[in-house]
């Protein structure tokens, strides 16, 4: 009986000691874990800088409209959307900013940091770009911080700097304007540094980084004829009886020709090979002093208001023109480039550049304005045209949204060529 009491006492003593040790170790560790791991979620400031922005709280309640110039606060898991007339700015608690451009939807996933300063862990900011384009400005801070952006195709982890993320149905494009980003998708990670961009396709890893300048035009060298991306047109001279003029459009591969029996004029545009180079050839033949016009046009539909530069390049050759200069009104050149766009105020505008070799009489108009200008070229020689940065040159009239680009020949009798057309945008 006495032995059982001693055994019980020892058991109680040992268990008490073990409990003491567990509490002595566990309580400090629990307190440490609490101090290290407890986080606090911050509200994030949302400001509409244009139009009406919609925010939909995570509880699924009715979306809240935020009108131009007003601000509000949003919490984690809020869905934020802009339409084609609105833009917004999301400002985080530590100073980082996400700018939402037109037709963009994002989800604010994370905006939190450790509650206690003793924690060694990083603050976490994260958004998901469902569709559209955002510009992130990641602020430099002394404390650890992670900033990530997720899209349907991959994820980007960003250092302090400035980055653009554009998510479309078929791919995501990421550009580093300043700073370094890690772009991950489909089991591969690439490092993006200043002045570089990469894309992630559907079920594909990110591509190796390239220069941030991109060509917004498809098939500008006419390798695929005119059926790929271009809409060709030939304008028939006005009917002398009715005074009306018709535009003929045909879905074709390489050429379009129209003969006008009334004025005995044939207007033609087509893709040809000249000295091993594929070119677009404009030609008008027949009776002089009759206006004709032939053109190709490509829809661009690209928001460029966040871009650094926008330039047009082309190879241009004028072989013949019977109408000197650009005609009396400066609107009929053997080669013309027309960029159709909207400015930041939503106004439809057009930028023109005409090319000629035959000098205009003194009573003819030759424009010398940023949005409407002309250049003299040498006859029969290729001229490598490079425009100035239109985002600087056009000032308050600069493009915010590119609608289309049109290349055409206009005048009386002409013979001209263009190739290697580029619309270069630097992010």
SEZAKOL-871908 format. One record per residue (C-alpha): residue in three letters; y negated, z, x negated; residue number from 1. Coordinates in Angstrom, 1 decimal. Layout:
<nodes>
> ALA|Y|Z|X|NUM
...
</nodes>
This chain:
<nodes>
> UNK|0.0|0.0|0.0|1
> UNK|-2.3|0.9|-2.8|2
> UNK|-1.5|-2.3|-4.6|3
> UNK|-2.5|-4.4|-1.6|4
> UNK|-5.9|-2.6|-1.5|5
> UNK|-6.5|-3.4|-5.1|6
> UNK|-5.5|-7.0|-4.6|7
> UNK|-7.8|-7.3|-1.5|8
> UNK|-10.7|-5.8|-3.5|9
> UNK|-10.2|-8.3|-6.3|10
> UNK|-10.1|-11.1|-3.8|11
> UNK|-13.3|-10.0|-2.1|12
> UNK|-15.0|-9.5|-5.5|13
> UNK|-14.0|-12.9|-6.8|14
> UNK|-15.0|-14.6|-3.5|15
> UNK|-18.3|-12.8|-3.5|16
> UNK|-18.9|-13.9|-7.1|17
> UNK|-18.1|-17.5|-6.2|18
> UNK|-20.4|-17.4|-3.2|19
> UNK|-23.1|-15.9|-5.4|20
> UNK|-22.6|-18.7|-8.0|21
> UNK|-22.6|-21.3|-5.3|22
> UNK|-25.8|-20.0|-3.8|23
> UNK|-27.4|-19.5|-7.3|24
> UNK|-26.7|-23.2|-8.1|25
> UNK|-26.8|-24.7|-4.6|26
> UNK|-30.1|-23.2|-3.4|27
> UNK|-32.1|-24.5|-6.4|28
> UNK|-30.4|-27.9|-6.2|29
> UNK|-31.0|-28.1|-2.4|30
> UNK|-34.6|-27.2|-2.9|31
> UNK|-34.9|-29.8|-5.7|32
> UNK|-33.2|-32.4|-3.6|33
> UNK|-35.6|-31.7|-0.7|34
> UNK|-38.6|-31.9|-3.0|35
> UNK|-37.4|-35.1|-4.6|36
> UNK|-36.1|-37.0|-1.6|37
> UNK|-38.4|-36.0|1.3|38
> UNK|-40.7|-38.9|2.0|39
> UNK|-43.6|-39.4|4.3|40
> UNK|-44.3|-42.6|6.2|41
> UNK|-47.9|-43.8|6.3|42
> UNK|-49.7|-45.8|8.9|43
> UNK|-51.0|-49.2|7.7|44
> UNK|-54.3|-50.7|8.6|45
> UNK|-54.2|-54.1|10.3|46
> UNK|-57.4|-56.1|10.6|47
> UNK|-57.9|-59.4|12.5|48
> UNK|-60.1|-61.7|10.3|49
> UNK|-59.9|-64.6|12.7|50
> UNK|-58.7|-65.1|16.3|51
> UNK|-56.4|-62.7|18.1|52
> UNK|-53.5|-61.1|16.3|53
> UNK|-50.5|-59.5|18.2|54
> UNK|-48.8|-56.3|17.1|55
> UNK|-45.5|-55.3|18.7|56
> UNK|-44.5|-51.6|18.1|57
> UNK|-40.9|-50.8|17.1|58
> UNK|-40.3|-49.1|20.5|59
> UNK|-40.3|-52.5|22.2|60
> UNK|-43.4|-51.8|24.2|61
> UNK|-45.9|-54.6|25.2|62
> UNK|-47.5|-56.4|22.3|63
> UNK|-51.0|-55.2|21.6|64
> UNK|-53.7|-57.8|20.9|65
> UNK|-56.2|-57.3|18.1|66
> UNK|-59.3|-59.4|18.4|67
> UNK|-61.4|-61.0|15.7|68
> UNK|-63.2|-58.4|13.5|69
> UNK|-61.3|-55.3|14.9|70
> UNK|-58.9|-53.1|13.1|71
> UNK|-56.0|-50.7|14.1|72
> UNK|-53.1|-48.9|12.5|73
> UNK|-49.5|-49.9|12.6|74
> UNK|-46.3|-48.0|11.8|75
> UNK|-43.0|-49.0|10.2|76
> UNK|-40.9|-51.6|12.1|77
> UNK|-44.0|-53.1|13.8|78
> UNK|-43.9|-56.9|14.3|79
> UNK|-47.2|-58.7|13.6|80
> UNK|-47.8|-62.3|14.6|81
> UNK|-50.6|-64.8|14.2|82
> UNK|-51.0|-68.2|16.0|83
> UNK|-52.6|-71.4|14.8|84
> UNK|-56.1|-70.0|15.3|85
> UNK|-55.7|-66.4|13.9|86
> UNK|-55.3|-64.6|10.5|87
> UNK|-54.9|-61.0|9.6|88
> UNK|-55.0|-58.5|6.7|89
> UNK|-52.6|-55.6|6.3|90
> UNK|-53.9|-52.9|4.0|91
> UNK|-51.4|-50.3|2.7|92
> UNK|-52.2|-46.6|1.9|93
> UNK|-52.2|-47.2|-1.9|94
> UNK|-54.5|-50.3|-1.8|95
> UNK|-52.1|-53.2|-1.7|96
> UNK|-52.9|-56.0|0.7|97
> UNK|-50.9|-58.6|2.6|98
> UNK|-52.9|-61.5|4.1|99
> UNK|-51.2|-63.3|7.0|100
> UNK|-52.2|-66.9|7.6|101
> UNK|-51.8|-69.1|10.6|102
> UNK|-48.5|-69.2|12.6|103
> UNK|-47.0|-66.3|10.7|104
> UNK|-44.7|-63.5|11.8|105
> UNK|-43.8|-60.5|9.7|106
> UNK|-42.1|-57.1|10.2|107
> UNK|-43.5|-54.1|8.4|108
> UNK|-40.4|-52.4|7.2|109
> UNK|-41.5|-49.7|4.7|110
> UNK|-44.8|-48.0|3.9|111
> UNK|-43.9|-44.6|2.5|112
> UNK|-44.0|-42.4|-0.5|113
> UNK|-42.5|-39.0|-1.7|114
> UNK|-44.0|-36.1|0.2|115
> UNK|-44.3|-33.9|-2.9|116
> UNK|-45.8|-34.9|-6.2|117
> UNK|-43.0|-33.4|-8.2|118
> UNK|-40.7|-36.2|-7.0|119
> UNK|-39.9|-38.8|-9.7|120
> UNK|-39.0|-41.4|-7.2|121
> UNK|-41.2|-44.4|-6.3|122
> UNK|-43.3|-45.1|-3.3|123
> UNK|-41.8|-48.0|-1.3|124
> UNK|-43.7|-50.9|0.4|125
> UNK|-41.7|-53.6|2.1|126
> UNK|-42.3|-56.4|4.6|127
> UNK|-40.1|-59.2|6.0|128
> UNK|-41.7|-62.7|6.5|129
> UNK|-39.8|-64.1|9.5|130
> UNK|-41.9|-67.3|9.3|131
> UNK|-45.2|-68.6|7.9|132
> UNK|-47.2|-67.8|4.8|133
> UNK|-48.5|-64.6|3.4|134
> UNK|-50.5|-63.7|0.2|135
> UNK|-49.7|-60.4|-1.3|136
> UNK|-52.1|-58.5|-3.6|137
> UNK|-50.1|-55.7|-5.2|138
> UNK|-52.5|-53.0|-6.4|139
> UNK|-52.0|-51.4|-9.8|140
> UNK|-51.3|-47.6|-9.5|141
> UNK|-50.3|-44.9|-11.9|142
> UNK|-47.4|-43.6|-9.9|143
> UNK|-44.1|-45.4|-9.5|144
> UNK|-44.0|-47.9|-6.7|145
> UNK|-41.8|-50.7|-5.5|146
> UNK|-43.1|-53.6|-3.4|147
> UNK|-40.7|-56.1|-1.9|148
> UNK|-40.9|-59.0|0.5|149
> UNK|-37.8|-60.3|2.3|150
> UNK|-37.4|-63.7|4.0|151
> UNK|-34.5|-65.4|5.7|152
> UNK|-33.4|-66.9|2.4|153
> UNK|-33.8|-64.0|-0.2|154
> UNK|-36.0|-61.2|-1.5|155
> UNK|-38.9|-60.9|-3.9|156
> UNK|-39.7|-57.7|-5.9|157
> UNK|-43.3|-57.8|-7.1|158
> UNK|-45.2|-56.1|-9.9|159
> UNK|-49.0|-55.6|-9.7|160
> UNK|-50.5|-59.0|-9.2|161
> UNK|-51.0|-61.8|-6.6|162
> UNK|-48.2|-63.8|-5.0|163
> UNK|-47.7|-66.2|-2.2|164
> UNK|-44.6|-66.3|0.0|165
> UNK|-44.0|-69.1|2.5|166
> UNK|-40.9|-69.1|4.7|167
> UNK|-39.9|-72.2|6.6|168
> UNK|-36.7|-73.0|8.4|169
> UNK|-35.0|-74.7|5.5|170
> UNK|-36.4|-72.8|2.5|171
> UNK|-38.7|-70.1|1.1|172
> UNK|-41.3|-70.9|-1.5|173
> UNK|-42.7|-68.2|-3.8|174
> UNK|-45.6|-68.6|-6.1|175
> UNK|-47.0|-66.2|-8.7|176
> UNK|-50.8|-66.4|-9.2|177
> UNK|-50.8|-63.3|-11.3|178
> UNK|-48.2|-60.8|-12.3|179
> UNK|-44.4|-61.0|-12.4|180
> UNK|-41.8|-61.2|-9.6|181
> UNK|-38.1|-61.0|-9.4|182
> UNK|-36.7|-63.5|-6.9|183
> UNK|-33.2|-63.0|-5.7|184
> UNK|-30.9|-64.9|-3.4|185
> UNK|-27.2|-65.9|-3.1|186
> UNK|-26.1|-63.9|-6.1|187
> UNK|-28.8|-65.1|-8.5|188
> UNK|-32.1|-63.6|-9.7|189
> UNK|-34.9|-65.5|-11.5|190
> UNK|-38.1|-64.2|-13.1|191
> UNK|-41.4|-65.7|-11.9|192
> UNK|-44.5|-65.4|-14.1|193
> UNK|-48.1|-66.3|-13.6|194
> UNK|-48.6|-70.0|-12.7|195
> UNK|-45.0|-70.6|-11.6|196
> UNK|-43.2|-71.2|-8.3|197
> UNK|-39.6|-71.3|-7.1|198
> UNK|-37.9|-72.1|-3.9|199
> UNK|-34.8|-70.6|-2.2|200
> UNK|-32.9|-72.9|0.2|201
> UNK|-30.4|-72.1|2.9|202
> UNK|-27.2|-70.5|1.4|203
> UNK|-28.5|-71.4|-2.1|204
> UNK|-29.8|-69.4|-5.1|205
> UNK|-33.5|-69.6|-6.2|206
> UNK|-34.3|-72.6|-8.3|207
> UNK|-35.5|-72.3|-11.9|208
> UNK|-39.3|-71.7|-12.0|209
> UNK|-41.6|-74.7|-12.2|210
> UNK|-45.4|-75.2|-12.4|211
> UNK|-47.3|-73.9|-9.3|212
> UNK|-48.8|-77.3|-8.6|213
> UNK|-47.0|-79.2|-5.9|214
> UNK|-47.3|-82.6|-4.4|215
> UNK|-47.8|-82.5|-0.6|216
> UNK|-47.0|-86.2|-0.2|217
> UNK|-43.5|-87.6|0.3|218
> UNK|-42.5|-91.0|-1.1|219
> UNK|-45.9|-91.7|-2.7|220
> UNK|-44.3|-94.1|-5.2|221
> UNK|-42.6|-96.1|-2.4|222
> UNK|-39.1|-95.8|-3.8|223
> UNK|-37.9|-95.7|-0.3|224
> UNK|-40.0|-98.5|1.0|225
> UNK|-42.3|-97.6|3.9|226
> UNK|-39.7|-96.3|6.4|227
> UNK|-39.7|-92.9|4.6|228
> UNK|-42.7|-90.7|5.8|229
> UNK|-45.3|-93.5|6.2|230
> UNK|-46.7|-95.0|9.4|231
> UNK|-47.9|-98.6|8.7|232
> UNK|-50.5|-100.4|10.8|233
> UNK|-52.2|-103.8|10.8|234
> UNK|-55.5|-104.1|12.7|235
> UNK|-55.9|-107.5|14.5|236
> UNK|-59.4|-109.0|14.6|237
> UNK|-61.3|-108.5|17.8|238
> UNK|-60.6|-110.9|20.6|239
> UNK|-63.7|-113.1|21.0|240
> UNK|-63.3|-113.1|24.8|241
> UNK|-63.0|-109.4|25.3|242
> UNK|-64.3|-107.9|22.1|243
> UNK|-61.3|-105.5|21.9|244
> UNK|-59.3|-104.9|18.8|245
> UNK|-55.7|-103.9|18.7|246
> UNK|-53.6|-101.9|16.2|247
> UNK|-50.0|-103.0|15.7|248
> UNK|-47.4|-100.5|14.6|249
> UNK|-43.8|-101.4|13.8|250
> UNK|-40.9|-99.3|12.4|251
> UNK|-39.9|-101.4|9.4|252
> UNK|-38.7|-100.9|5.9|253
> UNK|-40.9|-102.9|3.5|254
> UNK|-43.5|-105.2|5.1|255
> UNK|-45.7|-105.9|8.1|256
> UNK|-47.6|-109.1|8.7|257
> UNK|-49.8|-110.2|11.6|258
> UNK|-51.3|-113.7|12.1|259
> UNK|-54.3|-114.1|14.3|260
> UNK|-54.4|-117.7|15.7|261
> UNK|-57.9|-117.3|17.1|262
> UNK|-59.6|-116.5|13.8|263
> UNK|-56.8|-118.1|11.7|264
> UNK|-56.3|-114.9|9.6|265
> UNK|-53.1|-113.4|8.3|266
> UNK|-53.1|-109.7|7.3|267
> UNK|-50.1|-108.3|5.4|268
> UNK|-49.0|-105.1|3.8|269
> UNK|-45.7|-104.6|2.0|270
> UNK|-43.8|-103.0|-0.8|271
> UNK|-43.2|-105.2|-3.8|272
> UNK|-42.1|-104.9|-7.4|273
> UNK|-44.7|-105.9|-10.0|274
> UNK|-43.9|-105.7|-13.7|275
> UNK|-41.1|-103.2|-13.0|276
> UNK|-43.3|-101.0|-10.8|277
> UNK|-43.0|-100.5|-7.1|278
> UNK|-46.4|-101.0|-5.4|279
> UNK|-47.9|-101.3|-1.9|280
> UNK|-49.6|-104.7|-1.6|281
> UNK|-52.5|-105.3|0.9|282
> UNK|-53.4|-108.9|1.5|283
> UNK|-55.7|-110.8|4.0|284
> UNK|-55.8|-114.6|3.9|285
> UNK|-57.4|-117.3|6.0|286
> UNK|-60.9|-117.6|7.5|287
> UNK|-63.6|-115.5|5.7|288
> UNK|-66.2|-113.3|7.4|289
> UNK|-63.6|-111.9|9.8|290
> UNK|-62.9|-108.2|9.7|291
> UNK|-59.2|-107.2|9.1|292
> UNK|-57.6|-103.9|8.2|293
> UNK|-54.2|-102.8|7.1|294
> UNK|-53.1|-99.2|6.5|295
> UNK|-50.4|-96.6|6.0|296
> UNK|-50.7|-93.0|7.1|297
> UNK|-48.6|-89.9|6.4|298
> UNK|-48.7|-86.6|8.3|299
> UNK|-49.1|-83.7|6.0|300
> UNK|-49.7|-80.7|8.3|301
> UNK|-50.3|-78.1|5.6|302
> UNK|-52.4|-75.0|5.5|303
> UNK|-54.3|-75.1|2.2|304
> UNK|-57.0|-72.4|2.6|305
> UNK|-55.2|-70.1|0.2|306
> UNK|-54.9|-72.7|-2.6|307
> UNK|-56.8|-72.8|-5.8|308
> UNK|-57.2|-76.6|-6.1|309
> UNK|-56.5|-79.8|-4.1|310
> UNK|-56.7|-83.1|-5.9|311
> UNK|-55.8|-86.7|-5.0|312
> UNK|-54.3|-89.0|-7.6|313
> UNK|-53.4|-92.7|-7.3|314
> UNK|-52.9|-95.9|-9.2|315
> UNK|-55.3|-98.6|-7.7|316
> UNK|-55.7|-102.3|-8.4|317
> UNK|-58.1|-104.7|-6.8|318
> UNK|-57.4|-108.4|-7.4|319
> UNK|-59.8|-110.0|-4.9|320
> UNK|-62.5|-109.2|-2.3|321
> UNK|-64.8|-111.6|-0.5|322
> UNK|-66.9|-108.8|1.1|323
> UNK|-69.0|-107.3|-1.7|324
> UNK|-69.2|-103.6|-2.2|325
> UNK|-68.1|-101.8|0.9|326
> UNK|-69.8|-104.0|3.5|327
> UNK|-73.3|-103.4|5.0|328
> UNK|-72.3|-99.9|6.2|329
> UNK|-70.2|-98.9|3.1|330
> UNK|-67.0|-98.6|5.2|331
> UNK|-65.0|-101.7|4.3|332
> UNK|-63.4|-101.6|0.8|333
> UNK|-60.4|-103.5|-0.5|334
> UNK|-58.8|-100.0|-1.1|335
> UNK|-59.7|-96.8|0.6|336
> UNK|-58.3|-93.3|0.7|337
> UNK|-59.0|-91.1|3.7|338
> UNK|-58.0|-87.5|3.9|339
> UNK|-58.1|-86.1|7.5|340
> UNK|-58.4|-82.3|7.7|341
> UNK|-59.9|-79.2|9.5|342
> UNK|-62.3|-76.9|7.8|343
> UNK|-62.3|-73.1|8.0|344
> UNK|-64.3|-73.2|11.2|345
> UNK|-61.8|-75.5|13.0|346
> UNK|-64.0|-78.7|12.7|347
> UNK|-62.2|-82.0|12.3|348
> UNK|-63.4|-83.8|9.2|349
> UNK|-62.5|-86.7|6.9|350
> UNK|-63.0|-87.3|3.2|351
> UNK|-63.2|-90.9|2.0|352
> UNK|-63.1|-92.7|-1.3|353
> UNK|-63.6|-96.5|-1.6|354
> UNK|-62.8|-98.8|-4.5|355
> UNK|-64.3|-102.2|-5.3|356
> UNK|-65.2|-104.6|-8.2|357
> UNK|-67.7|-106.9|-6.5|358
> UNK|-71.2|-105.3|-6.6|359
> UNK|-73.0|-104.7|-3.3|360
> UNK|-76.3|-106.4|-2.5|361
> UNK|-79.3|-104.0|-2.5|362
> UNK|-79.4|-103.8|1.3|363
> UNK|-75.8|-102.6|1.5|364
> UNK|-74.9|-98.9|1.6|365
> UNK|-73.0|-97.4|-1.2|366
> UNK|-72.4|-93.7|-0.5|367
> UNK|-72.7|-91.0|-3.1|368
> UNK|-71.7|-87.9|-1.3|369
> UNK|-68.9|-85.4|-1.9|370
> UNK|-67.2|-86.3|1.3|371
> UNK|-67.8|-90.1|1.2|372
> UNK|-68.0|-91.9|-2.1|373
> UNK|-67.0|-95.0|-3.9|374
> UNK|-66.0|-96.2|-7.3|375
> UNK|-66.3|-99.5|-9.1|376
> UNK|-63.1|-100.7|-10.8|377
> UNK|-62.3|-103.6|-13.1|378
> UNK|-60.7|-106.7|-11.4|379
> UNK|-57.0|-107.2|-12.0|380
> UNK|-56.6|-103.9|-13.9|381
> UNK|-54.8|-100.8|-12.8|382
> UNK|-57.2|-97.8|-12.3|383
> UNK|-55.7|-94.3|-12.6|384
> UNK|-57.8|-92.4|-10.0|385
> UNK|-58.0|-88.6|-10.2|386
> UNK|-60.3|-86.8|-7.7|387
> UNK|-62.2|-83.7|-8.4|388
> UNK|-61.0|-80.4|-7.0|389
> UNK|-61.8|-81.0|-3.3|390
> UNK|-61.8|-77.2|-2.6|391
> UNK|-64.8|-76.8|-4.9|392
> UNK|-66.5|-80.2|-4.4|393
> UNK|-66.7|-80.0|-0.6|394
> UNK|-68.2|-76.6|-0.5|395
> UNK|-68.5|-75.3|3.1|396
> UNK|-66.8|-78.5|4.3|397
> UNK|-63.7|-77.9|2.2|398
> UNK|-60.3|-78.3|3.8|399
> UNK|-58.4|-75.4|5.4|400
> UNK|-55.7|-77.5|7.0|401
> UNK|-54.6|-81.0|5.9|402
> UNK|-53.7|-83.2|8.9|403
> UNK|-52.9|-86.5|7.2|404
> UNK|-53.7|-88.9|4.4|405
> UNK|-54.4|-92.6|5.1|406
> UNK|-54.4|-95.4|2.5|407
> UNK|-55.9|-98.7|3.7|408
> UNK|-57.6|-102.0|2.9|409
> UNK|-60.6|-103.1|5.0|410
> UNK|-63.0|-106.1|4.9|411
> UNK|-62.7|-109.8|5.0|412
> UNK|-60.4|-111.5|2.5|413
> UNK|-58.8|-109.1|0.1|414
> UNK|-55.9|-108.6|-2.3|415
> UNK|-55.3|-105.1|-3.5|416
> UNK|-52.5|-102.7|-4.5|417
> UNK|-51.8|-99.0|-4.7|418
> UNK|-48.9|-96.8|-6.0|419
> UNK|-48.1|-93.3|-7.3|420
> UNK|-50.1|-91.6|-4.6|421
> UNK|-50.2|-87.8|-4.9|422
> UNK|-51.9|-85.0|-3.1|423
> UNK|-51.6|-82.1|-5.6|424
> UNK|-52.2|-78.6|-4.5|425
> UNK|-52.1|-75.6|-6.8|426
> UNK|-51.2|-72.3|-5.3|427
</nodes>
